[in-house]
Amino acid sequence: MIRHIVLVRYRPETTEAQIAQIHADLEGIRALLPGMGPFRAGRSESPEMLERGYMHGFTVDFESWETLAAYQEHAEHRRVGDAIVAAADGGVDGILVFDLPVDGPVEGAS
């Protein structure tokens, strides 16, 4: 299983409603892509306060590297990804992506 972790430093003028819509659109991809697990997103509530401006993030688990690649190439992911880049502070520079291999099956995969 691959855990796809994305942290975003949104521009100050990006509203919570816009961010929620981006997250809802990403969640919607699950219905289109077999092997994609539950999508989880939100704003950091870390007591350590080491976010360095990356206050929003999301995770999603994929059954395999191939499923993650299919997600990355999917037209809907590209559309939503463009929206994230447009809303991120500095464009791509305001986004961190980390893909972590994790043992175990994807729970709730579509």
N, C-alpha and C positions, 0 to 999 in steps of 0.2 A: 504494500500500500504506500502511496505517496501523499504526504500532507503538504498541501499548497498553502503557503502563508504569505499574505500580502499586507503591508503597512503603507498607509497613505498620509502624506502631509498636504492637506487641502489648503487652497488659497483662502485667506480670511473671509472673502465675500461669498464663499460656497456655503449654502445654508444646510442645516441639518435635514431639511426636507429633500433637497437635491441629493444629499448623500444617501438618505433612506431609499430614494428611487433607484439610485445606482445599485444598491445592495439588493433591492427587490428584483431588478432586472437580472442580476447575476444569479440569484436564487432560481429564477425562472428557467435558466439553462438546464437545470436538473431534469426537467421533463423532456428535454431534447437529446440528452446524452446518457446512454447506459454506462454504468460504472462510475458515475459521479455520486459521491456520498453527500450527506447533509452539509449545507452551507451555514456558516455561523459568522456573524458580523457585529461590529459595535464600536463604541468609543472607549478608549482606555480608561480604566479606573484604578490603575496601578498606584499603590501607596508609595512605591519607590520613585515615581515621577521622573523616570529616565527616558521618556518617549522622544525627546529631542524634536518635538514638533509633529511627530508621527502619531497623531491622536486617534486615528481610525484604522481599523484593520479587519481582515476577514480570513477565515480558513475554510478549506474544503478538501476532503479526502478523495483520492482517485484509486481505482483498483490497480492501475499499472502506469508505467511511464507512457505507454501507448495511449491510454485513456486521457492522461494529462495532455499529451500532444494533440489529440483529437479536440479537446476543449480549447486549447490555444489557437487552433486553426479554424474553429467553428465561427461562422459569420456573426452569430449573435454575440459571442465573446469579443470578437474584434470591434463590434459596434459599441458595446459597453466599455471595453478597454479604451477606446478613443474618448469616451465621455470621462473616464477616470483621468486620463492624461490631460484633457482640457481643464479639468477642475483642480488638478494637483498643482501645488506651488512649485513652479519651475518645470512643469510638464513631467517628463520621465524622471527627472532628477528628484521629484517629490514622491517617488514610489520605490519601495523595497520589496523584492520577491525572494522567498526562501523556500525551496522544495526539499522536504525531509523524508527519506525512506523510513517507514515505520513498520514493525512486524504486526501482522494480524490482518484480518479481513476488513473491508469497508462496511461499516454498519449502515443500514438504510440506503444502500446504493440503489439508484434508479434502474 
